[in-house]
Amino acid sequence: MIIRKGWIIPGDGAGSFEGDIRVSDGRIVEIAAHVAHRGEGEDEIDARGCVVIPGFVQAHSELSRSLFRGMSKPVDALTAAASSRWPQVEGLGEDERETSYRIGFHELIDNGVTCVLDAGVSHGVDLLFREAAACGIRFFGGLSMLDLDRTGRLDPALIKSRDECEALSKELAESFHESESGRLRYAAAPRFTLGCSDELLRSVSDLVCVNDWVLHLVASETESEEALVREHTKRSNVDYLSDMGVLGSQTILVHASRLGDEERNLLYGTGTHLGHCPSHSLAIGTGVAAAPELLDYGINLAFGVGAASRSSFLDELRLTGTLHNARLGNRGWPAEQRFDVATVGGAKALGIDDEVGTLEVGKKADIVIATLAADIRVANGGSLISTLVDACGPEQIRDVFVDGRALKRDYEVQTIDAAETLSRAQESWERLMKERSETA
């Protein structure tokens, strides 16, 4: 396959240029101003008037909740634990789970996301991996682990013993880690500090190191969470996680909107990554991490989209710029930095920046083509990255490739039937609303 005459933005600070990209066996094998046709019947994709970029990497998602958007107010982890939110999600039947996952994966692909890290679920993890395999996206996920309740609010059905959490994680990893030619990978997912024992956190940290997994954890999201952690551990959330051995280069802390100097130093010193999810933080009113300052300090950032909103990754990038511009004035957060956080920053957080995150010869062909010149809404002759990040939506994402396979072509997702998924979602919503009314 040859992508012809697009404006190539390699990423990681490299300048843009007009040129071609050749893909073979799922990898980028040539990038040049002009790539000669080899006469082998290679497919050619006309990218004139388009930007060609690395696929976006989303470092936090909650695909199990896709079916519930619009049904309830967005809430933080403690409020979700105290309400019926988590049991409602975990209590879905297989058909509803499958539909919820397909809605989420469709949104991701539609937005140019080629790789995603999910927060995990307590039940139906195998189905989540199977749906990721079928739709073609690059996927990290795992079992959502809870082995105790320091909140006094969790549904007992969500809690498993430490031994069961470990055994199920190993079993799932044996089945799915590095399957689909490495496209699927297991990620350890202790839910949050207040739901995990010291012993579980320490053992998970060991498993991550031994098995080369990513570790995903929601942390320091709200004042009430931080207060409870201090009550139970006599230290800050991040300091406690450091003592448990959780922090490190294989760990992504999500939200972390309440960091002091000590916590910031711990993240930097351990190489821990931060998943920045501004739309979710704004929706639940918890305040937002000072992302540009953390990036300047040397902490690697990646973007995530919480369950509070649809997975419009480009909307997240635009909102983030607006939000931090409001905080910082003219200093702002440049579009070029946000673009790199959305691509190579996410890849670094997942430990796969040697494979994806930039367009380079030898890397996997996770590529997005977005139309600019043909759309009057964004055709302005300005900076390509600024136009893409601050003026585009999924309607500009024309083509999406993972390992050189087309997941979206000519503005249509190819690997998930949108009409069928919508029909199934409608049936699920009707059943759920009926159940809700009957139990009210």
C-alpha positions in Angstrom: 0.0 0.0 0.0 1.2 3.5 -0.9 -0.3 6.6 0.7 0.3 9.4 -1.9 0.9 13.1 -1.7 -0.4 13.8 1.8 1.0 16.3 4.2 2.9 14.0 6.5 3.2 15.0 10.2 5.6 12.4 11.7 5.2 13.6 15.3 7.5 14.1 18.2 8.5 17.6 17.1 9.4 16.6 13.5 8.2 19.1 10.8 5.6 18.3 8.2 6.3 17.7 4.5 4.4 16.6 1.5 5.2 13.1 0.5 4.4 9.4 0.3 4.4 6.4 2.7 4.8 2.8 1.7 3.4 0.1 4.0 4.2 -3.6 3.7 3.4 -6.5 6.1 1.8 -4.1 8.6 4.8 -1.8 8.9 6.1 1.5 7.4 8.9 0.5 5.0 9.5 3.8 3.2 8.8 7.5 3.6 9.9 10.0 0.9 8.9 12.9 -1.2 8.0 10.4 -3.8 7.8 6.6 -3.4 8.3 4.7 -6.7 5.7 2.1 -7.6 7.1 -1.3 -7.6 4.7 -2.7 -10.2 3.4 -5.3 -7.8 -0.3 -4.2 -7.8 0.1 -2.1 -4.7 -3.0 -0.3 -3.5 -2.6 3.5 -3.8 -4.4 5.9 -1.5 -4.8 9.4 -2.6 -4.1 11.7 0.3 -4.0 15.1 -1.5 -5.5 17.8 0.7 -5.1 15.6 3.7 -2.8 15.3 6.7 -1.2 11.9 7.4 -0.5 11.4 11.1 0.3 8.7 13.7 -2.8 7.1 15.1 -3.9 8.6 18.4 -3.2 6.7 21.6 -5.9 6.9 24.3 -4.5 6.0 27.7 -7.8 5.7 29.6 -11.2 4.4 28.6 -14.2 2.7 30.3 -15.8 0.8 27.4 -18.2 -1.1 29.7 -20.0 2.2 30.4 -20.5 3.2 26.7 -24.1 1.9 26.9 -25.0 4.2 29.8 -24.1 7.6 28.5 -26.9 10.0 29.0 -28.6 7.8 31.5 -27.1 9.3 34.6 -24.9 12.1 35.8 -21.1 11.7 35.5 -19.6 10.9 38.9 -16.2 10.2 40.5 -15.1 6.8 41.7 -16.3 7.2 45.3 -19.8 8.3 44.2 -19.9 5.5 41.7 -19.0 3.0 44.5 -21.7 4.4 46.7 -24.4 4.3 44.1 -25.7 1.5 41.8 -23.3 2.6 39.0 -20.6 -0.1 39.3 -23.0 -2.9 40.0 -25.3 -1.8 37.2 -22.4 -1.9 34.7 -20.9 -5.1 36.0 -24.4 -6.7 36.0 -24.9 -6.4 32.3 -25.6 -9.6 30.4 -23.3 -10.7 27.6 -25.4 -9.1 24.8 -25.4 -5.8 26.6 -21.6 -6.0 27.3 -20.9 -6.8 23.6 -23.0 -3.9 22.5 -21.4 -1.5 24.9 -17.9 -2.5 23.8 -18.8 -2.1 20.1 -20.2 1.3 20.7 -17.0 2.3 22.5 -14.7 0.8 19.9 -16.7 2.4 17.0 -16.3 5.8 18.6 -12.6 5.3 19.1 -11.9 4.2 15.6 -14.2 7.0 14.2 -12.0 9.5 16.1 -8.7 8.2 14.8 -7.7 6.3 17.9 -5.6 3.3 16.9 -4.6 2.2 20.4 -6.5 2.3 23.7 -6.0 1.3 27.4 -9.2 0.3 29.1 -9.8 0.6 32.9 -11.0 -3.0 33.0 -14.1 -4.8 34.2 -14.7 -7.3 37.0 -16.7 -9.7 34.7 -16.6 -10.4 31.0 -12.9 -9.4 30.4 -12.5 -12.2 27.9 -15.4 -10.8 25.8 -13.7 -7.3 25.9 -10.5 -8.8 24.4 -12.5 -10.7 21.8 -14.3 -7.6 20.6 -11.0 -5.7 20.5 -9.6 -8.5 18.4 -12.5 -8.4 16.0 -12.6 -4.7 15.4 -8.8 -4.5 14.8 -7.8 -1.8 17.3 -4.6 -2.0 19.3 -5.8 -2.8 22.8 -4.6 -2.9 26.4 -7.0 -4.1 29.2 -7.5 -6.4 32.1 -9.4 -7.5 35.2 -10.6 -4.6 37.4 -9.3 -5.7 40.8 -10.9 -5.0 44.1 -10.2 -7.2 47.2 -11.5 -5.0 50.0 -13.6 -2.0 50.7 -12.1 0.9 52.6 -15.0 3.1 51.5 -17.8 1.2 53.2 -19.8 1.6 50.0 -18.8 -1.1 47.5 -21.2 -3.8 46.4 -19.8 -7.1 47.8 -20.3 -8.7 44.4 -17.5 -6.6 43.0 -14.9 -7.9 45.5 -12.7 -10.9 44.9 -10.0 -12.3 47.1 -6.4 -11.4 46.3 -5.7 -15.0 45.2 -8.6 -14.9 42.9 -7.6 -11.6 41.4 -4.1 -12.9 40.8 -5.3 -16.2 39.3 -7.8 -14.6 37.0 -5.2 -12.1 35.8 -2.7 -14.8 35.0 -5.3 -16.8 33.2 -6.5 -13.9 31.1 -2.9 -12.9 30.3 -2.1 -16.4 29.3 -5.0 -16.3 26.8 -4.6 -12.7 25.4 -1.3 -11.0 26.2 0.6 -10.3 23.0 -2.1 -12.2 21.0 -3.2 -11.1 17.5 0.5 -10.6 16.6 1.1 -8.4 19.7 -1.9 -6.1 19.0 -3.7 -7.2 22.3 -1.9 -6.9 25.6 -2.8 -7.5 29.2 -2.8 -4.6 31.6 -3.1 -4.9 35.4 -6.0 -2.8 36.6 -6.3 -2.5 40.4 -9.3 -0.2 40.5 -8.2 2.4 43.1 -6.3 2.6 46.4 -9.4 2.3 48.6 -10.5 -0.9 47.0 -7.1 -2.7 47.2 -5.2 -4.2 50.1 -1.5 -3.6 50.6 -0.9 -7.3 49.7 -2.8 -7.0 46.4 -1.0 -3.8 45.4 2.4 -5.3 46.2 1.7 -8.6 44.4 0.3 -6.7 41.3 3.5 -4.6 41.2 5.5 -7.8 41.2 3.4 -9.4 38.4 3.7 -6.3 36.3 7.5 -6.4 36.5 7.8 -10.1 35.9 5.4 -10.2 33.0 6.0 -6.9 31.4 2.5 -5.6 31.8 1.2 -2.1 32.0 -0.4 -1.1 35.3 -3.4 1.2 35.2 -4.8 2.9 38.4 -7.2 5.8 39.1 -5.7 8.0 41.8 -6.0 11.3 43.5 -9.2 12.3 41.8 -11.1 14.0 44.6 -10.6 15.6 48.0 -12.9 13.0 49.6 -10.8 10.1 48.1 -7.5 11.8 49.3 -8.9 12.3 52.8 -10.0 8.6 53.1 -6.6 7.4 51.8 -4.9 9.6 54.5 -7.3 8.3 57.1 -6.4 4.7 56.3 -2.7 5.0 55.4 -1.5 8.1 57.2 0.0 9.5 54.0 -1.0 10.9 50.6 -2.3 8.6 47.9 0.8 8.9 45.7 3.2 8.5 48.6 1.3 5.4 49.7 1.3 3.9 46.2 5.1 4.5 46.1 5.5 2.5 49.3 3.5 -0.3 47.7 5.9 -0.4 44.8 3.1 0.6 42.4 4.9 3.7 40.8 7.3 3.2 38.0 7.8 3.4 34.2 5.1 0.7 33.6 2.4 2.6 35.5 -0.2 5.1 34.4 -2.0 7.0 37.1 -5.2 8.4 35.7 -6.7 11.8 36.7 -4.3 12.7 39.5 -5.8 16.2 39.6 -4.7 16.8 43.2 -0.9 16.7 43.2 1.4 18.6 45.5 5.1 19.1 45.1 5.9 15.9 46.9 3.6 13.8 44.7 4.9 15.5 41.6 8.5 14.7 42.6 7.5 11.0 43.2 6.0 10.7 39.7 9.0 12.3 38.1 11.5 10.3 40.1 9.9 7.0 39.4 9.1 7.6 35.7 5.4 7.1 36.3 3.1 8.4 33.6 -0.1 10.5 34.0 -3.3 10.0 32.2 -4.9 13.4 31.7 -8.7 13.3 31.4 -9.9 16.9 31.5 -13.5 16.4 30.3 -14.2 13.9 33.0 -12.6 16.0 35.7 -14.6 19.1 34.6 -17.8 17.1 34.4 -17.5 15.9 38.0 -16.2 19.2 39.3 -12.9 18.0 40.9 -10.5 20.3 39.3 -8.0 19.5 36.6 -4.3 18.4 36.7 -1.9 21.2 35.7 -0.9 19.2 32.7 1.4 21.7 30.9 3.4 22.4 34.0 3.7 18.6 34.7 4.9 18.1 31.2 7.5 20.9 31.6 8.6 19.3 34.8 9.5 16.1 32.9 6.5 13.9 33.6 5.2 12.0 30.6 1.6 12.7 29.8 -1.1 10.8 27.8 -4.7 11.7 27.1 -7.7 9.7 28.3 -11.4 10.1 28.0 -13.4 9.2 31.0 -16.9 7.7 31.1 -18.5 11.1 31.6 -18.4 11.8 27.9 -18.3 10.2 24.5 -14.9 9.1 23.3 -14.3 12.1 21.0 -10.6 12.3 21.2 -10.3 15.4 19.1 -12.8 17.1 21.3 -10.6 16.3 24.3 -7.6 17.8 22.6 -9.5 21.0 21.8 -11.1 21.3 25.2 -7.7 20.7 26.9 -6.2 23.6 25.0 -9.1 25.9 25.8 -9.0 24.9 29.5 -5.3 25.5 30.0 -5.3 28.7 28.0 -7.9 30.0 30.4 -5.6 29.1 33.3 -2.3 30.3 31.8 -3.2 33.1 29.5 -1.0 33.7 26.5 1.4 31.0 27.6 -1.3 28.4 27.0 -0.6 24.9 25.9 0.6 24.8 22.3 -1.2 22.5 19.8 2.1 20.9 18.9 2.6 19.7 22.5 -0.9 18.4 22.8 -0.5 16.6 19.5 2.6 14.8 20.8 0.9 13.9 24.1 -1.9 12.4 22.1 0.4 10.3 20.0 4.0 9.6 21.1 3.1 10.5 24.8 0.5 7.8 24.9 2.8 5.3 23.2 5.5 6.0 25.8 3.0 5.6 28.6 2.1 2.1 27.2 5.7 1.2 26.6 5.3 0.8 22.9 6.9 4.0 21.5 9.4 1.8 19.7 6.4 0.5 17.7 3.9 3.3 17.3 3.3 7.0 18.2 5.3 8.5 15.3 5.6 7.8 11.6 9.0 6.3 11.0 10.4 3.5 8.8 10.2 0.2 10.7 7.3 1.2 12.9 3.9 -0.4 12.8 1.5 1.1 10.3 -0.9 2.7 12.7 -1.8 5.7 10.5 -4.6 8.2 10.3 -5.6 10.3 7.3 -7.6 13.5 8.0 -9.1 15.7 5.4 -8.5 19.4 5.7 -8.5 21.2 2.4 -11.7 19.7 1.2 -13.7 20.8 4.2 -14.7 24.5 4.3 -15.0 24.4 8.1 -11.2 23.9 8.6 -9.7 25.0 5.3 -7.8 28.1 6.4 -4.1 27.8 5.4 -3.0 27.9 9.0 -0.7 25.6 11.0 -1.6 22.0 10.1 -1.3 20.7 13.6 -3.3 23.7 15.1 -6.0 23.2 12.5 -6.2 19.4 13.2 -6.1 19.7 17.0 -8.2 22.8 17.5 -10.7 22.8 14.6 -11.3 19.2 13.6 -13.7 16.5 14.7 -14.3 12.9 13.7 -16.0 14.1 10.5 -12.5 15.0 9.2 -11.0 11.6 10.0 -11.2 9.9 6.6 -9.1 6.7 7.0 -7.7 4.8 10.0 -5.2 1.9 9.7 -3.8 -0.4 12.4 -1.0 -2.7 11.3 -1.8 -1.5 7.8 -5.3 -2.8 8.0 -8.1 -0.4 7.2 -10.4 0.1 10.2 -12.0 3.2 8.6 -12.1 4.1 5.0 -13.7 7.0 3.3 -15.3 8.2 6.6 -16.9 4.9 7.4 -15.8 2.4 10.1 -15.2 -0.9 8.3 -14.9 -3.4 11.2 -18.0 -2.6 13.2 -21.6 -2.5 11.8 -22.9 0.8 13.1 -26.5 0.2 12.1 -26.6 -3.2 13.7 -24.9 -1.9 16.9 -27.3 1.0 17.1 -30.3 -1.4 16.8 -28.9 -3.7 19.5 -28.2 -0.7 21.7 -31.8 0.5 21.4 -33.0 -2.9 22.4 -30.6 -2.9 25.4 -31.7 0.6 26.5 -35.4 -0.4 26.4 -34.7 -3.5 28.5 -32.6 -1.5 31.0 -35.2 1.3 31.3 -37.9 -1.3 31.8 -35.9 -3.0 34.6 -35.2 0.4 36.2 -38.9 1.3 36.2 -39.8 -2.1 37.6 -37.3 -1.8 40.5 -38.0 1.9 41.2 
